[in-house]
Amino acid sequence: MENLLILGTTKRSTRFFTPLLLILPCLIFFGCSEPKEPWDLHTDQGTTLLEQGKFPEAEEELNKAMTLAEQFKDQDPRLIQSLTNLAILANAKGKPDEAEALLQQTISIHEKAPNPETANLAASLSNLGALYVTQKKFDQAQQHFERAITIREHAQGPDDPETIRDIENLAGLFVRQTQYAKAEPYLKRVLESSEKANESESPKLVEPLNNLALLYRAQEKYDQAETLLQRALTIKEKQLGPSNPNLLGSLNNLALLYSSAKQLTKATPLLERMVTITEEGFGKEHPRVAITLNQLAEIHRLQNQPEQAIPFIQRAISIIEKAEGPEHSGLTGPINNLAVLYFNTGQYKKADPLFQRAITLTEQTMGKSHFRVERALRNYAQLLRKTGRTEEALSHESRADDILAKNTAGPTKSD
């Protein structure tokens, strides 16, 4: 088989932990009683504008709230809330240093209290830890998450939801650094805590089961991952029934696991089931069907079953063309891959126009210097050589070399 390049057809998610709660307003102390005080009015208006992305207007309202809050006592929770809100705004505006200074101020205020080791201090530490993650200051983020966890364990208990949230954030930090062994005990603890708090078949167990399972997949502990993913799928099936579209995530996780473990015959029926569920839930011509058809085609390709793979890619292309148009960027991968399959089965006349279309479409949608253009050129050059058009092949290879050299030299603007 020729060494042609298949473009990615299977989405392999790497986000397998609860997303960090980045600078969320953790401290909410006041109810919505009427009439509201001026601080409440400015805060409510400011946070609403912030959520709408109207930063100048939000800043004006939140600064008014801050001016009022500075008139309260040092430990007044409204001051902490105002500082936190302004930190959220600063981070949203792309001013992380300003956000950091504001959050450090909230921590300093808590630490000056007679009894500083409270959940409120932990909330500020968590917020600053999350900000440090966005700044890639991982050591500082770890220190703040660990301190927040210690405080919460004493103030709120080891299984309190806020304690568990910080543990998830710490695990997520380790995952971002591919320190999977360090993340593992924390994700185990999250699952154990959830098992204590819920029935054995509670839907609330699905997320921690998936998170730990996908960590095991990254560590190539496939048997352990399979057990957890099967359990998560069973829980969802009992809750939703066997054909609910909300099963697709769990089925996909399991199919990707089998693909990673080279257990391709186990992946095939899962993907076939996903196609059926997607067709029934969204319609046979829905773009989501095309995504799963591409995955199914890839599984057959990996099993050296090109004749079985080809119809799935053909149908995926047809669905995307109808739904998105014939020049949609989502067609570049499937068209290239269908051309590769035709090439590998000796159907050169069918492969030739597809390779040309893949090159043109990739140039149009991604730029003439995109790395995928280079790959498409090299693929077509192999067909040209195979069919005796050596001069054309050399021309395409030369252009591919130029693109590679340009991309290797450093980032450039797309054409």
NUSE-469953 format. One record per residue (C-alpha): residue number from 0; x, y, z negated. Coordinates in steps of 0.001 Angstrom, whole numbers, plus 500000, padded with zeros to 6 digits. Layout:
<rec k="NUM" px="X" py="Y" pz="Z"/>
...
//
This chain:
<rec k="0" px="500000" py="500000" pz="500000"/>
<rec k="1" px="501328" py="503446" pz="500937"/>
<rec k="2" px="502201" py="505839" pz="498142"/>
<rec k="3" px="499469" py="508373" pz="498820"/>
<rec k="4" px="498266" py="510712" pz="496148"/>
<rec k="5" px="494790" py="510270" pz="494727"/>
<rec k="6" px="493429" py="513484" pz="493278"/>
<rec k="7" px="491818" py="513309" pz="489885"/>
<rec k="8" px="488330" py="511895" pz="490032"/>
<rec k="9" px="487949" py="510891" pz="486408"/>
<rec k="10" px="487658" py="513513" pz="483722"/>
<rec k="11" px="489772" py="512547" pz="480753"/>
<rec k="12" px="488817" py="514682" pz="477823"/>
<rec k="13" px="491527" py="515500" pz="475306"/>
<rec k="14" px="489358" py="517403" pz="472871"/>
<rec k="15" px="488508" py="514725" pz="470357"/>
<rec k="16" px="488040" py="516646" pz="467168"/>
<rec k="17" px="485616" py="519247" pz="465868"/>
<rec k="18" px="486570" py="522600" pz="467407"/>
<rec k="19" px="488254" py="525021" pz="465038"/>
<rec k="20" px="485888" py="527528" pz="463511"/>
<rec k="21" px="487760" py="530503" pz="464861"/>
<rec k="22" px="487216" py="533576" pz="462742"/>
<rec k="23" px="483613" py="532898" pz="461929"/>
<rec k="24" px="481805" py="535092" pz="459407"/>
<rec k="25" px="482020" py="532604" pz="456577"/>
<rec k="26" px="480815" py="534899" pz="453827"/>
<rec k="27" px="477100" py="535580" pz="453947"/>
<rec k="28" px="475854" py="536875" pz="450604"/>
<rec k="29" px="472733" py="538846" pz="451197"/>
<rec k="30" px="469202" py="537915" pz="452088"/>
<rec k="31" px="466998" py="539689" pz="454573"/>
<rec k="32" px="464814" py="541518" pz="452042"/>
<rec k="33" px="463070" py="544737" pz="453029"/>
<rec k="34" px="463889" py="547569" pz="452977"/>
<rec k="35" px="467515" py="546966" pz="453905"/>
<rec k="36" px="470344" py="549082" pz="452557"/>
<rec k="37" px="472475" py="551124" pz="455016"/>
<rec k="38" px="475373" py="548630" pz="454774"/>
<rec k="39" px="473047" py="545793" pz="455813"/>
<rec k="40" px="471640" py="547780" pz="458729"/>
<rec k="41" px="475053" py="548724" pz="460130"/>
<rec k="42" px="476354" py="545182" pz="459615"/>
<rec k="43" px="473359" py="543552" pz="461292"/>
<rec k="44" px="473496" py="545950" pz="464228"/>
<rec k="45" px="477268" py="545588" pz="464561"/>
<rec k="46" px="477267" py="541797" pz="464544"/>
<rec k="47" px="474418" py="541721" pz="467074"/>
<rec k="48" px="476352" py="544026" pz="469406"/>
<rec k="49" px="479462" py="541921" pz="468887"/>
<rec k="50" px="477599" py="538776" pz="469921"/>
<rec k="51" px="476444" py="540643" pz="473039"/>
<rec k="52" px="480035" py="541555" pz="473911"/>
<rec k="53" px="479406" py="545293" pz="473456"/>
<rec k="54" px="482659" py="545914" pz="471629"/>
<rec k="55" px="482800" py="549736" pz="471446"/>
<rec k="56" px="479262" py="549961" pz="470095"/>
<rec k="57" px="479912" py="547073" pz="467690"/>
<rec k="58" px="483091" py="548717" pz="466431"/>
<rec k="59" px="481249" py="551930" pz="465672"/>
<rec k="60" px="478589" py="550145" pz="463609"/>
<rec k="61" px="481026" py="547848" pz="461791"/>
<rec k="62" px="483305" py="550777" pz="460923"/>
<rec k="63" px="480307" py="552572" pz="459416"/>
<rec k="64" px="479593" py="549455" pz="457348"/>
<rec k="65" px="483251" py="549324" pz="456337"/>
<rec k="66" px="483198" py="552952" pz="455181"/>
<rec k="67" px="480233" py="552147" pz="452945"/>
<rec k="68" px="481810" py="548921" pz="451682"/>
<rec k="69" px="484966" py="550749" pz="450599"/>
<rec k="70" px="482818" py="552707" pz="448135"/>
<rec k="71" px="481785" py="549530" pz="446310"/>
<rec k="72" px="483727" py="547753" pz="443574"/>
<rec k="73" px="486984" py="546007" pz="444549"/>
<rec k="74" px="485488" py="542521" pz="444370"/>
<rec k="75" px="482201" py="543380" pz="446046"/>
<rec k="76" px="481522" py="540641" pz="448610"/>
<rec k="77" px="480303" py="543222" pz="451130"/>
<rec k="78" px="483867" py="544516" pz="451449"/>
<rec k="79" px="485095" py="541000" pz="452276"/>
<rec k="80" px="482304" py="540602" pz="454806"/>
<rec k="81" px="483116" py="543906" pz="456505"/>
<rec k="82" px="486807" py="543077" pz="456740"/>
<rec k="83" px="485956" py="539666" pz="458175"/>
<rec k="84" px="483572" py="541149" pz="460734"/>
<rec k="85" px="486214" py="543633" pz="461865"/>
<rec k="86" px="488696" py="540766" pz="462147"/>
<rec k="87" px="486259" py="538903" pz="464382"/>
<rec k="88" px="485934" py="541997" pz="466541"/>
<rec k="89" px="489699" py="542548" pz="466730"/>
<rec k="90" px="490287" py="538960" pz="467773"/>
<rec k="91" px="487531" py="539170" pz="470400"/>
<rec k="92" px="489206" py="542312" pz="471787"/>
<rec k="93" px="492503" py="540472" pz="472123"/>
<rec k="94" px="494180" py="542116" pz="469121"/>
<rec k="95" px="495228" py="539115" pz="466997"/>
<rec k="96" px="497781" py="541111" pz="464940"/>
<rec k="97" px="495043" py="543483" pz="463834"/>
<rec k="98" px="492761" py="540539" pz="463009"/>
<rec k="99" px="495573" py="538915" pz="461036"/>
<rec k="100" px="496135" py="542034" pz="458930"/>
<rec k="101" px="492419" py="542295" pz="458126"/>
<rec k="102" px="492167" py="538652" pz="457087"/>
<rec k="103" px="495302" py="538927" pz="454970"/>
<rec k="104" px="493597" py="541832" pz="453237"/>
<rec k="105" px="490597" py="539637" pz="452375"/>
<rec k="106" px="492930" py="537036" pz="450887"/>
<rec k="107" px="494725" py="539699" pz="448842"/>
<rec k="108" px="491423" py="540962" pz="447421"/>
<rec k="109" px="490382" py="537437" pz="446390"/>
<rec k="110" px="493769" py="536717" pz="444817"/>
<rec k="111" px="493457" py="539788" pz="442571"/>
<rec k="112" px="490211" py="538492" pz="441075"/>
<rec k="113" px="490208" py="537113" pz="437495"/>
<rec k="114" px="489387" py="533648" pz="438861"/>
<rec k="115" px="490820" py="533628" pz="442399"/>
<rec k="116" px="490637" py="529901" pz="443218"/>
<rec k="117" px="487110" py="530008" pz="444620"/>
<rec k="118" px="485348" py="528878" pz="447766"/>
<rec k="119" px="485405" py="532487" pz="448968"/>
<rec k="120" px="489213" py="532525" pz="448945"/>
<rec k="121" px="489197" py="529182" pz="450754"/>
<rec k="122" px="486939" py="530676" pz="453441"/>
<rec k="123" px="489379" py="533518" pz="454073"/>
<rec k="124" px="492309" py="531099" pz="454149"/>
<rec k="125" px="490445" py="528943" pz="456677"/>
<rec k="126" px="489724" py="531937" pz="458877"/>
<rec k="127" px="493359" py="533027" pz="458874"/>
<rec k="128" px="494472" py="529445" pz="459512"/>
<rec k="129" px="492192" py="529265" pz="462545"/>
<rec k="130" px="493589" py="532564" pz="463828"/>
<rec k="131" px="497130" py="531237" pz="463445"/>
<rec k="132" px="496161" py="528257" pz="465592"/>
<rec k="133" px="495131" py="530584" pz="468421"/>
<rec k="134" px="498503" py="532325" pz="468029"/>
<rec k="135" px="500286" py="528943" pz="468068"/>
<rec k="136" px="501726" py="529659" pz="464627"/>
<rec k="137" px="501134" py="526059" pz="463670"/>
<rec k="138" px="503224" py="525909" pz="460488"/>
<rec k="139" px="501420" py="528911" pz="459029"/>
<rec k="140" px="498055" py="527483" pz="460101"/>
<rec k="141" px="498850" py="524199" pz="458377"/>
<rec k="142" px="499802" py="525947" pz="455140"/>
<rec k="143" px="496559" py="527904" pz="455060"/>
<rec k="144" px="494354" py="524921" pz="455869"/>
<rec k="145" px="496077" py="522778" pz="453239"/>
<rec k="146" px="495689" py="525458" pz="450593"/>
<rec k="147" px="492033" py="525954" pz="451534"/>
<rec k="148" px="491418" py="522206" pz="451226"/>
<rec k="149" px="493034" py="522072" pz="447770"/>
<rec k="150" px="490931" py="524975" pz="446530"/>
<rec k="151" px="487702" py="523574" pz="447989"/>
<rec k="152" px="488331" py="520125" pz="446492"/>
<rec k="153" px="488442" py="521669" pz="443022"/>
<rec k="154" px="485749" py="524294" pz="443534"/>
<rec k="155" px="483273" py="522379" pz="445685"/>
<rec k="156" px="484291" py="518721" pz="445587"/>
<rec k="157" px="486182" py="516409" pz="447979"/>
<rec k="158" px="483119" py="515588" pz="450069"/>
<rec k="159" px="481576" py="519031" pz="450320"/>
<rec k="160" px="480776" py="519928" pz="453952"/>
<rec k="161" px="483081" py="522955" pz="453811"/>
<rec k="162" px="485928" py="520811" pz="452484"/>
<rec k="163" px="485363" py="518342" pz="455285"/>
<rec k="164" px="485274" py="521147" pz="457841"/>
<rec k="165" px="488733" py="522280" pz="456765"/>
<rec k="166" px="489976" py="518703" pz="456898"/>
<rec k="167" px="488664" py="518465" pz="460470"/>
<rec k="168" px="490444" py="521696" pz="461315"/>
<rec k="169" px="493709" py="520383" pz="459881"/>
<rec k="170" px="493313" py="517141" pz="461837"/>
<rec k="171" px="492606" py="519197" pz="464952"/>
<rec k="172" px="495787" py="521177" pz="464358"/>
<rec k="173" px="497841" py="517986" pz="464265"/>
<rec k="174" px="496115" py="516700" pz="467407"/>
<rec k="175" px="496981" py="519896" pz="469270"/>
<rec k="176" px="500611" py="519172" pz="468463"/>
<rec k="177" px="500191" py="515476" pz="469445"/>
<rec k="178" px="501055" py="514544" pz="465869"/>
<rec k="179" px="498513" py="511754" pz="465924"/>
<rec k="180" px="499885" py="509824" pz="462954"/>
<rec k="181" px="499435" py="512910" pz="460755"/>
<rec k="182" px="495899" py="513482" pz="462034"/>
<rec k="183" px="494769" py="509893" pz="461460"/>
<rec k="184" px="494335" py="509884" pz="457648"/>
<rec k="185" px="492337" py="513105" pz="457798"/>
<rec k="186" px="489966" py="511823" pz="460480"/>
<rec k="187" px="489576" py="508600" pz="458479"/>
<rec k="188" px="488661" py="510677" pz="455460"/>
<rec k="189" px="486078" py="512625" pz="457466"/>
<rec k="190" px="484454" py="509370" pz="458568"/>
<rec k="191" px="484539" py="507892" pz="455051"/>
<rec k="192" px="482925" py="511031" pz="453624"/>
<rec k="193" px="480209" py="510925" pz="456273"/>
<rec k="194" px="479569" py="507252" pz="455508"/>
<rec k="195" px="479137" py="508071" pz="451827"/>
<rec k="196" px="476618" py="510788" pz="452569"/>
<rec k="197" px="474544" py="509005" pz="455212"/>
<rec k="198" px="472863" py="505714" pz="456071"/>
<rec k="199" px="474974" py="503201" pz="457992"/>
<rec k="200" px="473108" py="503946" pz="461244"/>
<rec k="201" px="472731" py="507698" pz="460811"/>
<rec k="202" px="473288" py="509842" pz="463932"/>
<rec k="203" px="475533" py="512035" pz="461777"/>
<rec k="204" px="478168" py="509298" pz="461938"/>
<rec k="205" px="478521" py="509489" pz="465718"/>
<rec k="206" px="480848" py="512490" pz="465849"/>
<rec k="207" px="483369" py="511285" pz="463237"/>
<rec k="208" px="483310" py="507801" pz="464800"/>
<rec k="209" px="484061" py="509275" pz="468217"/>
<rec k="210" px="486784" py="511580" pz="466896"/>
<rec k="211" px="488676" py="508777" pz="465177"/>
<rec k="212" px="488141" py="506416" pz="468111"/>
<rec k="213" px="489544" py="508885" pz="470624"/>
<rec k="214" px="492530" py="509472" pz="468364"/>
<rec k="215" px="493102" py="505708" pz="468396"/>
<rec k="216" px="492855" py="505783" pz="472188"/>
<rec k="217" px="495579" py="508418" pz="472318"/>
<rec k="218" px="497695" py="506160" pz="470089"/>
<rec k="219" px="496911" py="503171" pz="472355"/>
<rec k="220" px="495197" py="501380" pz="469465"/>
<rec k="221" px="492561" py="500172" pz="471867"/>
<rec k="222" px="490933" py="497436" pz="469768"/>
<rec k="223" px="490319" py="499799" pz="466856"/>
<rec k="224" px="489004" py="502460" pz="469202"/>
<rec k="225" px="486649" py="500006" pz="470878"/>
<rec k="226" px="485085" py="498957" pz="467568"/>
<rec k="227" px="484327" py="502554" pz="466624"/>
<rec k="228" px="483014" py="503563" pz="470048"/>
<rec k="229" px="480758" py="500504" pz="470224"/>
<rec k="230" px="479383" py="501394" pz="466801"/>
<rec k="231" px="478725" py="504999" pz="467865"/>
<rec k="232" px="476973" py="503793" pz="471026"/>
<rec k="233" px="474809" py="501356" pz="469067"/>
<rec k="234" px="473703" py="504103" pz="466683"/>
<rec k="235" px="472712" py="506363" pz="469569"/>
<rec k="236" px="470898" py="503552" pz="471394"/>
<rec k="237" px="468798" py="502795" pz="468318"/>
<rec k="238" px="468016" py="506469" pz="467888"/>
<rec k="239" px="467354" py="507371" pz="471537"/>
<rec k="240" px="466640" py="504149" pz="473422"/>
<rec k="241" px="468745" py="502504" pz="476148"/>
<rec k="242" px="468143" py="504997" pz="478974"/>
<rec k="243" px="468410" py="508422" pz="477369"/>
<rec k="244" px="470831" py="510824" pz="479140"/>
<rec k="245" px="472293" py="511719" pz="475753"/>
<rec k="246" px="473950" py="508288" pz="475829"/>
<rec k="247" px="476190" py="509353" pz="478713"/>
<rec k="248" px="478912" py="510843" pz="476503"/>
<rec k="249" px="479296" py="507659" pz="474463"/>
<rec k="250" px="479203" py="505448" pz="477556"/>
<rec k="251" px="481823" py="507631" pz="479216"/>
<rec k="252" px="484093" py="507492" pz="476160"/>
<rec k="253" px="483922" py="503709" pz="476207"/>
<rec k="254" px="484505" py="503513" pz="479968"/>
<rec k="255" px="487561" py="505774" pz="479679"/>
<rec k="256" px="488890" py="503600" pz="476888"/>
<rec k="257" px="488637" py="500480" pz="479035"/>
<rec k="258" px="490282" py="502319" pz="481908"/>
<rec k="259" px="493168" py="503409" pz="479674"/>
<rec k="260" px="493513" py="499863" pz="478355"/>
<rec k="261" px="493502" py="498455" pz="481930"/>
<rec k="262" px="490338" py="496501" pz="481107"/>
<rec k="263" px="488723" py="497640" pz="484315"/>
<rec k="264" px="486123" py="494880" pz="484574"/>
<rec k="265" px="484651" py="496120" pz="481280"/>
<rec k="266" px="484514" py="499704" pz="482556"/>
<rec k="267" px="482589" py="498849" pz="485731"/>
<rec k="268" px="479189" py="497900" pz="484195"/>
<rec k="269" px="479319" py="500914" pz="481892"/>
<rec k="270" px="479794" py="503275" pz="484833"/>
<rec k="271" px="477056" py="501498" pz="486794"/>
<rec k="272" px="474744" py="502004" pz="483833"/>
<rec k="273" px="475763" py="505676" pz="483699"/>
<rec k="274" px="474816" py="506097" pz="487354"/>
<rec k="275" px="471373" py="504588" pz="486697"/>
<rec k="276" px="470747" py="506729" pz="483601"/>
<rec k="277" px="471886" py="509888" pz="485389"/>
<rec k="278" px="469685" py="509158" pz="488409"/>
<rec k="279" px="466667" py="508531" pz="486216"/>
<rec k="280" px="467325" py="511547" pz="484023"/>
<rec k="281" px="468361" py="514149" pz="486585"/>
<rec k="282" px="467460" py="512785" pz="490013"/>
<rec k="283" px="469427" py="510790" pz="492575"/>
<rec k="284" px="470806" py="513893" pz="494295"/>
<rec k="285" px="471991" py="515690" pz="491158"/>
<rec k="286" px="475713" py="516687" pz="491054"/>
<rec k="287" px="476103" py="514778" pz="487792"/>
<rec k="288" px="475482" py="511587" pz="489740"/>
<rec k="289" px="478413" py="512465" pz="492012"/>
<rec k="290" px="480773" py="512751" pz="489034"/>
<rec k="291" px="479988" py="509229" pz="487860"/>
<rec k="292" px="480088" py="507831" pz="491409"/>
<rec k="293" px="483621" py="509195" pz="491719"/>
<rec k="294" px="484580" py="507509" pz="488458"/>
<rec k="295" px="483080" py="504241" pz="489654"/>
<rec k="296" px="484951" py="504500" pz="492952"/>
<rec k="297" px="488217" py="505073" pz="491075"/>
<rec k="298" px="487676" py="501953" pz="488966"/>
<rec k="299" px="487204" py="499883" pz="492125"/>
<rec k="300" px="490275" py="501485" pz="493696"/>
<rec k="301" px="492372" py="500594" pz="490664"/>
<rec k="302" px="491186" py="496994" pz="491053"/>
<rec k="303" px="492325" py="497061" pz="494705"/>
<rec k="304" px="488716" py="496939" pz="495911"/>
<rec k="305" px="488696" py="499767" pz="498492"/>
<rec k="306" px="485706" py="498437" pz="500430"/>
<rec k="307" px="483613" py="498684" pz="497265"/>
<rec k="308" px="485009" py="502113" pz="496389"/>
<rec k="309" px="484310" py="503731" pz="499770"/>
<rec k="310" px="480464" py="503782" pz="499616"/>
<rec k="311" px="480516" py="505425" pz="496194"/>
<rec k="312" px="482798" py="508257" pz="497337"/>
<rec k="313" px="480777" py="508697" pz="500531"/>
<rec k="314" px="477610" py="509109" pz="498518"/>
<rec k="315" px="479321" py="511469" pz="496045"/>
<rec k="316" px="480453" py="513686" pz="498933"/>
<rec k="317" px="476948" py="513728" pz="500395"/>
<rec k="318" px="475433" py="514756" pz="497046"/>
<rec k="319" px="477923" py="517601" pz="496518"/>
<rec k="320" px="477458" py="518866" pz="500070"/>
<rec k="321" px="473678" py="519004" pz="499641"/>
<rec k="322" px="473797" py="520576" pz="496211"/>
<rec k="323" px="476741" py="522961" pz="496548"/>
<rec k="324" px="477424" py="523344" pz="500265"/>
<rec k="325" px="480095" py="521862" pz="502559"/>
<rec k="326" px="482862" py="524216" pz="501406"/>
<rec k="327" px="482577" py="523728" pz="497652"/>
<rec k="328" px="485841" py="523234" pz="495735"/>
<rec k="329" px="484406" py="520117" pz="494116"/>
<rec k="330" px="484712" py="518340" pz="497455"/>
<rec k="331" px="488498" py="518579" pz="497726"/>
<rec k="332" px="489231" py="515574" pz="495509"/>
<rec k="333" px="486556" py="513214" pz="496867"/>
<rec k="334" px="487372" py="514032" pz="500524"/>
<rec k="335" px="491077" py="513460" pz="499951"/>
<rec k="336" px="490418" py="510234" pz="498108"/>
<rec k="337" px="488083" py="508906" pz="500792"/>
<rec k="338" px="490783" py="509661" pz="503370"/>
<rec k="339" px="493319" py="507762" pz="501261"/>
<rec k="340" px="491005" py="504760" pz="501046"/>
<rec k="341" px="490490" py="504765" pz="504822"/>
<rec k="342" px="494250" py="505029" pz="505301"/>
<rec k="343" px="494933" py="502136" pz="502946"/>
<rec k="344" px="492436" py="499965" pz="504820"/>
<rec k="345" px="493905" py="500832" pz="508234"/>
<rec k="346" px="490973" py="503032" pz="509315"/>
<rec k="347" px="493226" py="505800" pz="510585"/>
<rec k="348" px="490726" py="507449" pz="512931"/>
<rec k="349" px="488331" py="507947" pz="510022"/>
<rec k="350" px="491098" py="509144" pz="507701"/>
<rec k="351" px="492585" py="511745" pz="510068"/>
<rec k="352" px="489753" py="514338" pz="510118"/>
<rec k="353" px="489194" py="513910" pz="506400"/>
<rec k="354" px="492836" py="514696" pz="505606"/>
<rec k="355" px="492608" py="517793" pz="507795"/>
<rec k="356" px="489389" py="518865" pz="506101"/>
<rec k="357" px="490931" py="518282" pz="502663"/>
<rec k="358" px="493887" py="520533" pz="503537"/>
<rec k="359" px="491678" py="523328" pz="504905"/>
<rec k="360" px="489182" py="523210" pz="502054"/>
<rec k="361" px="491889" py="523153" pz="499405"/>
<rec k="362" px="493559" py="526170" pz="501007"/>
<rec k="363" px="490246" py="528038" pz="501113"/>
<rec k="364" px="489204" py="527298" pz="497536"/>
<rec k="365" px="492512" py="527120" pz="495666"/>
<rec k="366" px="494987" py="529135" pz="497714"/>
<rec k="367" px="497557" py="528138" pz="500329"/>
<rec k="368" px="500295" py="527634" pz="497730"/>
<rec k="369" px="498320" py="525464" pz="495317"/>
<rec k="370" px="499969" py="522190" pz="494318"/>
<rec k="371" px="496963" py="520283" pz="495642"/>
<rec k="372" px="497675" py="521680" pz="499101"/>
<rec k="373" px="501166" py="520227" pz="498841"/>
<rec k="374" px="499740" py="516828" pz="497940"/>
<rec k="375" px="497208" py="516928" pz="500760"/>
<rec k="376" px="499942" py="517849" pz="503256"/>
<rec k="377" px="502131" py="514951" pz="502152"/>
<rec k="378" px="499208" py="512541" pz="502381"/>
<rec k="379" px="498429" py="513648" pz="505924"/>
<rec k="380" px="502099" py="513483" pz="506868"/>
<rec k="381" px="502129" py="509801" pz="505982"/>
<rec k="382" px="499222" py="509161" pz="508332"/>
<rec k="383" px="500943" py="511168" pz="511063"/>
<rec k="384" px="504070" py="509064" pz="510702"/>
<rec k="385" px="502031" py="505884" pz="510693"/>
<rec k="386" px="500399" py="506879" pz="513988"/>
<rec k="387" px="503642" py="507925" pz="515668"/>
<rec k="388" px="503270" py="511728" pz="515371"/>
<rec k="389" px="506645" py="512296" pz="513744"/>
<rec k="390" px="507110" py="515954" pz="514706"/>
<rec k="391" px="503735" py="516887" pz="513203"/>
<rec k="392" px="504610" py="514900" pz="510071"/>
<rec k="393" px="507906" py="516781" pz="509691"/>
<rec k="394" px="506091" py="520103" pz="510037"/>
<rec k="395" px="503616" py="519198" pz="507284"/>
<rec k="396" px="506379" py="517849" pz="505027"/>
<rec k="397" px="508413" py="521024" pz="505524"/>
<rec k="398" px="505471" py="523142" pz="504485"/>
<rec k="399" px="504845" py="520885" pz="501488"/>
<rec k="400" px="508500" py="521301" pz="500476"/>
<rec k="401" px="508139" py="525082" pz="500684"/>
<rec k="402" px="505062" py="525007" pz="498418"/>
<rec k="403" px="506846" py="522742" pz="495940"/>
<rec k="404" px="509882" py="525040" pz="495867"/>
<rec k="405" px="507688" py="528097" pz="495339"/>
<rec k="406" px="505751" py="526485" pz="492494"/>
<rec k="407" px="508891" py="525084" pz="490869"/>
<rec k="408" px="510557" py="528501" pz="490950"/>
<rec k="409" px="507801" py="529984" pz="488789"/>
<rec k="410" px="504131" py="531003" pz="488788"/>
<rec k="411" px="502969" py="532907" pz="491839"/>
<rec k="412" px="499733" py="534506" pz="492897"/>
<rec k="413" px="497410" py="532483" pz="495040"/>
<rec k="414" px="497275" py="533421" pz="498704"/>
//
